[in-house]
Structure formats: C-alpha cells, structure tokens
Amino acid sequence: MTSRRHAADLRPTPETASKPLPGTARELFDALPQLPGLRTEVIDGRLIVSPVGTPEHARIAMRLYSALLPLIEERGWDGFSGNVDVCIDGPRDPVEPDFVLAPADCPRWGDRELLSSGLLMVAEIVSPGSVVDDRDRKPDLYAAGLVPVMLLVDPVAAPATVTVFSDPKGGEYQTFSRVSVGSPLHLPDPVGFTLETSVFERALGNP
C-alpha cells in the first residue's frame, strides 16, 4: 500500500533528530518494529529481511519437530519451529533458525533471544533464495556461536540431502555426515538420536 503521509510528516522531530542513527546491522535490527510475515536476521554483517518459508518449507520443519517430540518430552527440552530468535554468542548477531532444540533453562540475550551457546541443536531448511547462506555461511555462524549440532535439510539438492554438523571449534564444525533423504542419520551428543529422514519424503512430494 502506498503511504498517504505528506513529506512534512516524514521530517525528523526534535526527539528523533537527536537520536544517533544505527551504526551496525545489529543496531538496525534492534531499531526495527515487529515485521509480521517477514524473517529478519544478521548474517556476516548484513541485515537480511526475507519472507517466511513456503508451506512445503514449514511442513519439513514440522516433520522434524514431530520426529523429535518423543525425545523432547522424555528429556524436558523445548523445540521451536521457526518462531524464536537466537543470538550468536560473541558478535551478538540475531538469526532465526527453521528449528531450534534447547534445554528448558537455555540462557537468553535480552528478553526474547536464546543464546546460541546454550542450545542443543539448530536446523535450517534450504530454499532457492537462501542456498548460499544456508549451505556456506550459516554452518560457520553457528559453529562460531558454539551450537553443538546443526542439521541442514536440503530439498534443493538433487537428490535431496540431510547433513549433520558437529564438534564446533575455531569457528568451524570439525565433523559432518550427509545422507540422501530416506536414509537414517545419527545426530551426535548432546542430542544422541537417530533421525529417520524418511519423515521428510512426503513433505518433499515423494511417495
């Protein structure tokens, strides 16, 4: 919708004119109002605002949540499907993973961001518009934030794959394992769970 405000309405007021402009992507993120229907993250110093995923994207995240639900309930953990912000411990960059697995007492940065070093696992689902960030940048970002396990579901690959990264050191994951969707994949400690990736096949349109 086109704004109907006149140019005079957009001029700084004495109150706003005295406030310094955001100097970093993190400061700009903090200055933004809530943006329903959009995902806002800081990756490599870039503020990225993107639409939420497709129904297929959300379906994969919910399949993962359902597969892990017995473990979540047994151990008293929390599982969040694309609806919680994470603060990367160190640079304090905010990101919104597609799935987050956390202990119930996970420390926070401020009121609403879970601190990355307190998490158990994050998961990202690759979409055509986020291939480079999800495949290349986010593993190093989460490793730098000491997230012990990262899961990458890649329906864009041919064939579709699922990769688990673990053992973060020096800003990189030292270990990874990749399977085609349909094969079991072990998620290392602290998760300690074998994921049957066949749970994603229907979400991908496979029989």
Phi, psi and omega in degrees: 000135179284134180293139178259007180286141177284161182303323181298331181290341184267357180287147178300142173271166177304328181288313183285330181294334182277350181271135178292147177288152177303134182258347180226165177298325178295317179295322178293320176302314181295332182277345183287145171285171174300136182240084182302136179084001179233149176254131182238125182219163172241118181231121180053042177078005180254130173278120184243123175244121184222157177291156175295164186290171177287168175303324178295320177299312180294326180296320178297316179298320180289327175297320177296316179300316181297320180295326183268353186302317178301321178292319179300314181290321181297321186258000178071030180271174174246140174237131182235128182255090174064026183224027178216141178271147178239135176260121179288116182299125183118274180284347181065026177286135179269136175223162179231090180297160178288336176208141179228132174245125188215151171291157183298333182257029181303130178295157183237159168253108187074204186275331193235354182255126174286140180278130189302322184291348178264359183279166173261320182197150167236158176225142174236144177246118184290135172237161183305328181274356184233022186303309185294314180297314184290317184280321190254321188265318186291326175303315179292325179297313180290325177296318178297328178274007175062034170285121189295327183222134172236134176249133180237110176265122188238086177285350179281332179293158178232105002282165179299141183231164171228129182237139174243131177250144179207175178060067180285128176211136176059032178080013177218151172278133183274341186226140172211156178218137184229138176226160170284148179302131183118340180260151177290150180221123180277128175266115186294171174302145013275004179281305176062060187210139175264116183269125174275100185290356173299343178297340181271350189297316179294323179296334179271000180086011176270156180296000000 
